[in-house]
Amino acid sequence: MNETEKRLWESLRERVNELAMNMEKMKLAEYVDLLEHPWRLLYVNFISGLARGFGMAIGFAILGAVILLVLQRLVTLNLPLIGGFIAEIVAIVQTQLAR
């Protein structure tokens, strides 16, 4: 082998190693494993869907509580036009919560 061929083989070896490292970083083996086991893929997606739904429910509950708290504070300020409207909304929400 001459010097040019050696450099070519070394360059090729470096590119193959770089490709292997990139495939490791992408976790391609885990992805292929999930595709080969569809029940495991369904299970993982089901659990992640439950977690997202639970997180959204808690987030909306906290957001609703904060908005209700802000509306109650606005009612205590006795703003001329907004105060009566907000008081009505707060009363409706409180009656719904009491049920």
GUNU-338375 format. One record per atom (N, C-alpha, C): residue in three letters; atom name; x, y negated, z. Coordinates in nm, 3 decimals, padded with zeros to 5 digits. Layout:
N
+-----+----+---------+---------+---------+
|   r |  a |      c1 |      c2 |      c3 |
+-----+----+---------+---------+---------+
| ala | CA |       X |       Y |       Z |
...
+-----+----+---------+---------+---------+
***
This chain:
99
+-----+----+---------+---------+---------+
|   r |  a |      c1 |      c2 |      c3 |
+-----+----+---------+---------+---------+
| met |  N |  00.084 |  00.118 |  00.000 |
| met | CA |  00.000 |  00.000 |  00.000 |
| met |  C |  00.089 | -00.124 |  00.000 |
| asn |  N |  00.047 | -00.220 | -00.077 |
| asn | CA |  00.123 | -00.343 | -00.076 |
| asn |  C |  00.063 | -00.439 |  00.027 |
| glu |  N |  00.121 | -00.553 |  00.040 |
| glu | CA |  00.082 | -00.650 |  00.142 |
| glu |  C | -00.060 | -00.704 |  00.120 |
| thr |  N | -00.100 | -00.724 | -00.004 |
| thr | CA | -00.233 | -00.776 | -00.035 |
| thr |  C | -00.341 | -00.676 |  00.007 |
| glu |  N | -00.318 | -00.550 | -00.020 |
| glu | CA | -00.415 | -00.447 |  00.019 |
| glu |  C | -00.426 | -00.437 |  00.170 |
| lys |  N | -00.314 | -00.450 |  00.239 |
| lys | CA | -00.317 | -00.444 |  00.387 |
| lys |  C | -00.399 | -00.559 |  00.443 |
| arg |  N | -00.379 | -00.680 |  00.387 |
| arg | CA | -00.457 | -00.795 |  00.434 |
| arg |  C | -00.605 | -00.777 |  00.404 |
| leu |  N | -00.635 | -00.720 |  00.289 |
| leu | CA | -00.773 | -00.695 |  00.251 |
| leu |  C | -00.839 | -00.596 |  00.347 |
| trp |  N | -00.768 | -00.486 |  00.378 |
| trp | CA | -00.822 | -00.387 |  00.473 |
| trp |  C | -00.838 | -00.447 |  00.612 |
| glu |  N | -00.743 | -00.529 |  00.653 |
| glu | CA | -00.752 | -00.593 |  00.785 |
| glu |  C | -00.870 | -00.691 |  00.790 |
| ser |  N | -00.889 | -00.765 |  00.683 |
| ser | CA | -01.003 | -00.857 |  00.675 |
| ser |  C | -01.134 | -00.781 |  00.678 |
| leu |  N | -01.140 | -00.670 |  00.606 |
| leu | CA | -01.260 | -00.587 |  00.606 |
| leu |  C | -01.287 | -00.529 |  00.745 |
| arg |  N | -01.183 | -00.485 |  00.812 |
| arg | CA | -01.197 | -00.430 |  00.948 |
| arg |  C | -01.250 | -00.537 |  01.044 |
| glu |  N | -01.198 | -00.660 |  01.032 |
| glu | CA | -01.244 | -00.770 |  01.118 |
| glu |  C | -01.391 | -00.801 |  01.092 |
| arg |  N | -01.432 | -00.801 |  00.965 |
| arg | CA | -01.572 | -00.830 |  00.929 |
| arg |  C | -01.665 | -00.721 |  00.983 |
| val |  N | -01.621 | -00.594 |  00.975 |
| val | CA | -01.703 | -00.484 |  01.026 |
| val |  C | -01.716 | -00.496 |  01.178 |
| asn |  N | -01.608 | -00.529 |  01.247 |
| asn | CA | -01.614 | -00.549 |  01.392 |
| asn |  C | -01.705 | -00.665 |  01.428 |
| glu |  N | -01.698 | -00.773 |  01.352 |
| glu | CA | -01.784 | -00.889 |  01.376 |
| glu |  C | -01.930 | -00.853 |  01.355 |
| leu |  N | -01.958 | -00.777 |  01.251 |
| leu | CA | -02.094 | -00.732 |  01.224 |
| leu |  C | -02.145 | -00.642 |  01.337 |
| ala |  N | -02.060 | -00.553 |  01.385 |
| ala | CA | -02.099 | -00.465 |  01.495 |
| ala |  C | -02.130 | -00.545 |  01.621 |
| met |  N | -02.049 | -00.647 |  01.648 |
| met | CA | -02.073 | -00.730 |  01.767 |
| met |  C | -02.204 | -00.808 |  01.753 |
| asn |  N | -02.231 | -00.859 |  01.633 |
| asn | CA | -02.356 | -00.932 |  01.611 |
| asn |  C | -02.477 | -00.841 |  01.625 |
| met |  N | -02.465 | -00.716 |  01.580 |
| met | CA | -02.575 | -00.622 |  01.596 |
| met |  C | -02.597 | -00.589 |  01.743 |
| glu |  N | -02.490 | -00.582 |  01.820 |
| glu | CA | -02.503 | -00.559 |  01.965 |
| glu |  C | -02.574 | -00.676 |  02.030 |
| lys |  N | -02.537 | -00.798 |  01.989 |
| lys | CA | -02.599 | -00.917 |  02.047 |
| lys |  C | -02.748 | -00.924 |  02.014 |
| met |  N | -02.787 | -00.875 |  01.897 |
| met | CA | -02.927 | -00.877 |  01.856 |
| met |  C | -03.008 | -00.768 |  01.925 |
| lys |  N | -02.941 | -00.677 |  01.992 |
| lys | CA | -03.006 | -00.563 |  02.056 |
| lys |  C | -03.087 | -00.484 |  01.954 |
| leu |  N | -03.026 | -00.460 |  01.840 |
| leu | CA | -03.092 | -00.389 |  01.731 |
| leu |  C | -03.126 | -00.246 |  01.771 |
| ala |  N | -03.040 | -00.184 |  01.850 |
| ala | CA | -03.066 | -00.045 |  01.891 |
| ala |  C | -03.192 | -00.036 |  01.976 |
| glu |  N | -03.213 | -00.133 |  02.067 |
| glu | CA | -03.333 | -00.132 |  02.150 |
| glu |  C | -03.457 | -00.153 |  02.066 |
| tyr |  N | -03.447 | -00.240 |  01.965 |
| tyr | CA | -03.560 | -00.267 |  01.877 |
| tyr |  C | -03.596 | -00.141 |  01.797 |
| val |  N | -03.498 | -00.074 |  01.744 |
| val | CA | -03.523 |  00.049 |  01.668 |
| val |  C | -03.582 |  00.155 |  01.760 |
| asp |  N | -03.535 |  00.161 |  01.884 |
| asp | CA | -03.588 |  00.257 |  01.981 |
| asp |  C | -03.737 |  00.229 |  02.007 |
| leu |  N | -03.774 |  00.101 |  02.018 |
| leu | CA | -03.915 |  00.067 |  02.036 |
| leu |  C | -03.998 |  00.107 |  01.914 |
| leu |  N | -03.943 |  00.088 |  01.796 |
| leu | CA | -04.017 |  00.125 |  01.676 |
| leu |  C | -04.034 |  00.276 |  01.663 |
| glu |  N | -03.940 |  00.352 |  01.717 |
| glu | CA | -03.950 |  00.497 |  01.711 |
| glu |  C | -04.046 |  00.553 |  01.814 |
| his |  N | -04.077 |  00.475 |  01.918 |
| his | CA | -04.169 |  00.519 |  02.024 |
| his |  C | -04.285 |  00.420 |  02.031 |
| pro |  N | -04.389 |  00.438 |  01.948 |
| pro | CA | -04.498 |  00.339 |  01.943 |
| pro |  C | -04.576 |  00.328 |  02.074 |
| trp |  N | -04.586 |  00.435 |  02.153 |
| trp | CA | -04.659 |  00.425 |  02.279 |
| trp |  C | -04.585 |  00.335 |  02.377 |
| arg |  N | -04.453 |  00.341 |  02.375 |
| arg | CA | -04.374 |  00.254 |  02.462 |
| arg |  C | -04.389 |  00.109 |  02.418 |
| leu |  N | -04.393 |  00.086 |  02.287 |
| leu | CA | -04.413 | -00.049 |  02.234 |
| leu |  C | -04.549 | -00.103 |  02.277 |
| leu |  N | -04.653 | -00.020 |  02.270 |
| leu | CA | -04.787 | -00.062 |  02.315 |
| leu |  C | -04.787 | -00.093 |  02.464 |
| tyr |  N | -04.719 | -00.011 |  02.542 |
| tyr | CA | -04.712 | -00.031 |  02.687 |
| tyr |  C | -04.643 | -00.164 |  02.720 |
| val |  N | -04.530 | -00.188 |  02.657 |
| val | CA | -04.455 | -00.312 |  02.683 |
| val |  C | -04.539 | -00.433 |  02.644 |
| asn |  N | -04.604 | -00.427 |  02.528 |
| asn | CA | -04.688 | -00.539 |  02.485 |
| asn |  C | -04.809 | -00.558 |  02.576 |
| phe |  N | -04.867 | -00.448 |  02.626 |
| phe | CA | -04.981 | -00.457 |  02.717 |
| phe |  C | -04.940 | -00.525 |  02.847 |
| ile |  N | -04.828 | -00.484 |  02.903 |
| ile | CA | -04.781 | -00.544 |  03.029 |
| ile |  C | -04.748 | -00.692 |  03.009 |
| ser |  N | -04.684 | -00.725 |  02.898 |
| ser | CA | -04.651 | -00.866 |  02.876 |
| ser |  C | -04.778 | -00.948 |  02.854 |
| gly |  N | -04.880 | -00.892 |  02.790 |
| gly | CA | -05.007 | -00.961 |  02.774 |
| gly |  C | -05.077 | -00.985 |  02.906 |
| leu |  N | -05.072 | -00.885 |  02.995 |
| leu | CA | -05.129 | -00.903 |  03.129 |
| leu |  C | -05.058 | -01.016 |  03.204 |
| ala |  N | -04.927 | -01.018 |  03.195 |
| ala | CA | -04.850 | -01.121 |  03.265 |
| ala |  C | -04.883 | -01.259 |  03.210 |
| arg |  N | -04.894 | -01.271 |  03.078 |
| arg | CA | -04.929 | -01.401 |  03.019 |
| arg |  C | -05.067 | -01.445 |  03.062 |
| gly |  N | -05.163 | -01.352 |  03.059 |
| gly | CA | -05.300 | -01.387 |  03.099 |
| gly |  C | -05.308 | -01.428 |  03.244 |
| phe |  N | -05.237 | -01.357 |  03.330 |
| phe | CA | -05.235 | -01.390 |  03.473 |
| phe |  C | -05.171 | -01.527 |  03.493 |
| gly |  N | -05.064 | -01.553 |  03.424 |
| gly | CA | -04.997 | -01.683 |  03.435 |
| gly |  C | -05.085 | -01.797 |  03.387 |
| met |  N | -05.157 | -01.774 |  03.277 |
| met | CA | -05.247 | -01.879 |  03.227 |
| met |  C | -05.361 | -01.905 |  03.326 |
| ala |  N | -05.416 | -01.799 |  03.384 |
| ala | CA | -05.526 | -01.816 |  03.480 |
| ala |  C | -05.480 | -01.898 |  03.600 |
| ile |  N | -05.363 | -01.865 |  03.652 |
| ile | CA | -05.311 | -01.941 |  03.766 |
| ile |  C | -05.281 | -02.085 |  03.725 |
| gly |  N | -05.222 | -02.102 |  03.608 |
| gly | CA | -05.191 | -02.238 |  03.561 |
| gly |  C | -05.315 | -02.323 |  03.544 |
| phe |  N | -05.421 | -02.267 |  03.484 |
| phe | CA | -05.545 | -02.342 |  03.466 |
| phe |  C | -05.610 | -02.373 |  03.601 |
| ala |  N | -05.602 | -02.281 |  03.695 |
| ala | CA | -05.659 | -02.306 |  03.827 |
| ala |  C | -05.586 | -02.421 |  03.897 |
| ile |  N | -05.455 | -02.421 |  03.889 |
| ile | CA | -05.377 | -02.530 |  03.951 |
| ile |  C | -05.404 | -02.661 |  03.880 |
| leu |  N | -05.408 | -02.659 |  03.747 |
| leu | CA | -05.436 | -02.781 |  03.671 |
| leu |  C | -05.575 | -02.834 |  03.703 |
| gly |  N | -05.673 | -02.745 |  03.712 |
| gly | CA | -05.809 | -02.788 |  03.748 |
| gly |  C | -05.814 | -02.848 |  03.887 |
| ala |  N | -05.743 | -02.789 |  03.982 |
| ala | CA | -05.741 | -02.843 |  04.118 |
| ala |  C | -05.676 | -02.981 |  04.121 |
| val |  N | -05.570 | -02.998 |  04.046 |
| val | CA | -05.503 | -03.130 |  04.042 |
| val |  C | -05.594 | -03.234 |  03.979 |
| ile |  N | -05.661 | -03.198 |  03.871 |
| ile | CA | -05.752 | -03.293 |  03.807 |
| ile |  C | -05.867 | -03.329 |  03.900 |
| leu |  N | -05.921 | -03.230 |  03.969 |
| leu | CA | -06.028 | -03.257 |  04.064 |
| leu |  C | -05.980 | -03.348 |  04.176 |
| leu |  N | -05.859 | -03.326 |  04.224 |
| leu | CA | -05.803 | -03.411 |  04.329 |
| leu |  C | -05.785 | -03.554 |  04.279 |
| val |  N | -05.738 | -03.571 |  04.158 |
| val | CA | -05.721 | -03.705 |  04.101 |
| val |  C | -05.857 | -03.773 |  04.085 |
| leu |  N | -05.956 | -03.699 |  04.039 |
| leu | CA | -06.090 | -03.756 |  04.025 |
| leu |  C | -06.148 | -03.799 |  04.159 |
| gln |  N | -06.125 | -03.719 |  04.262 |
| gln | CA | -06.174 | -03.757 |  04.395 |
| gln |  C | -06.105 | -03.884 |  04.444 |
| arg |  N | -05.976 | -03.897 |  04.415 |
| arg | CA | -05.904 | -04.018 |  04.455 |
| arg |  C | -05.956 | -04.141 |  04.379 |
| leu |  N | -05.990 | -04.121 |  04.251 |
| leu | CA | -06.044 | -04.232 |  04.173 |
| leu |  C | -06.180 | -04.278 |  04.225 |
| val |  N | -06.259 | -04.184 |  04.277 |
| val | CA | -06.389 | -04.219 |  04.333 |
| val |  C | -06.372 | -04.308 |  04.455 |
| thr |  N | -06.271 | -04.280 |  04.535 |
| thr | CA | -06.250 | -04.360 |  04.656 |
| thr |  C | -06.203 | -04.502 |  04.625 |
| leu |  N | -06.156 | -04.527 |  04.505 |
| leu | CA | -06.113 | -04.661 |  04.466 |
| leu |  C | -06.231 | -04.751 |  04.431 |
| asn |  N | -06.350 | -04.692 |  04.413 |
| asn | CA | -06.471 | -04.766 |  04.378 |
| asn |  C | -06.453 | -04.854 |  04.254 |
| leu |  N | -06.405 | -04.798 |  04.149 |
| leu | CA | -06.396 | -04.869 |  04.023 |
| leu |  C | -06.538 | -04.887 |  03.968 |
| pro |  N | -06.572 | -05.004 |  03.916 |
| pro | CA | -06.710 | -05.034 |  03.881 |
| pro |  C | -06.775 | -04.935 |  03.782 |
| leu |  N | -06.719 | -04.913 |  03.666 |
| leu | CA | -06.782 | -04.827 |  03.566 |
| leu |  C | -06.743 | -04.681 |  03.582 |
| ile |  N | -06.618 | -04.660 |  03.612 |
| ile | CA | -06.566 | -04.524 |  03.616 |
| ile |  C | -06.607 | -04.452 |  03.744 |
| gly |  N | -06.619 | -04.523 |  03.853 |
| gly | CA | -06.646 | -04.462 |  03.984 |
| gly |  C | -06.772 | -04.378 |  03.987 |
| gly |  N | -06.884 | -04.432 |  03.936 |
| gly | CA | -07.011 | -04.358 |  03.937 |
| gly |  C | -07.005 | -04.234 |  03.848 |
| phe |  N | -06.943 | -04.249 |  03.732 |
| phe | CA | -06.930 | -04.137 |  03.640 |
| phe |  C | -06.846 | -04.024 |  03.699 |
| ile |  N | -06.734 | -04.062 |  03.760 |
| ile | CA | -06.645 | -03.962 |  03.821 |
| ile |  C | -06.712 | -03.898 |  03.941 |
| ala |  N | -06.786 | -03.977 |  04.019 |
| ala | CA | -06.856 | -03.921 |  04.135 |
| ala |  C | -06.956 | -03.815 |  04.090 |
| glu |  N | -07.022 | -03.842 |  03.977 |
| glu | CA | -07.117 | -03.745 |  03.924 |
| glu |  C | -07.046 | -03.615 |  03.882 |
| ile |  N | -06.932 | -03.629 |  03.816 |
| ile | CA | -06.855 | -03.511 |  03.772 |
| ile |  C | -06.808 | -03.431 |  03.893 |
| val |  N | -06.756 | -03.499 |  03.994 |
| val | CA | -06.708 | -03.431 |  04.114 |
| val |  C | -06.822 | -03.360 |  04.184 |
| ala |  N | -06.939 | -03.423 |  04.190 |
| ala | CA | -07.055 | -03.360 |  04.254 |
| ala |  C | -07.096 | -03.234 |  04.178 |
| ile |  N | -07.094 | -03.240 |  04.045 |
| ile | CA | -07.130 | -03.122 |  03.965 |
| ile |  C | -07.031 | -03.009 |  03.989 |
| val |  N | -06.904 | -03.041 |  03.990 |
| val | CA | -06.801 | -02.939 |  04.011 |
| val |  C | -06.814 | -02.878 |  04.150 |
| gln |  N | -06.839 | -02.962 |  04.250 |
| gln | CA | -06.850 | -02.910 |  04.388 |
| gln |  C | -06.973 | -02.820 |  04.404 |
| thr |  N | -07.083 | -02.854 |  04.337 |
| thr | CA | -07.200 | -02.766 |  04.346 |
| thr |  C | -07.174 | -02.634 |  04.275 |
| gln |  N | -07.100 | -02.638 |  04.165 |
| gln | CA | -07.064 | -02.514 |  04.096 |
| gln |  C | -06.972 | -02.428 |  04.182 |
| leu |  N | -06.878 | -02.492 |  04.252 |
| leu | CA | -06.788 | -02.416 |  04.338 |
| leu |  C | -06.861 | -02.358 |  04.460 |
| ala |  N | -06.964 | -02.427 |  04.506 |
| ala | CA | -07.039 | -02.379 |  04.623 |
| ala |  C | -07.122 | -02.255 |  04.590 |
| arg |  N | -07.158 | -02.238 |  04.464 |
| arg | CA | -07.238 | -02.121 |  04.424 |
| arg |  C | -07.156 | -02.000 |  04.434 |
+-----+----+---------+---------+---------+
***
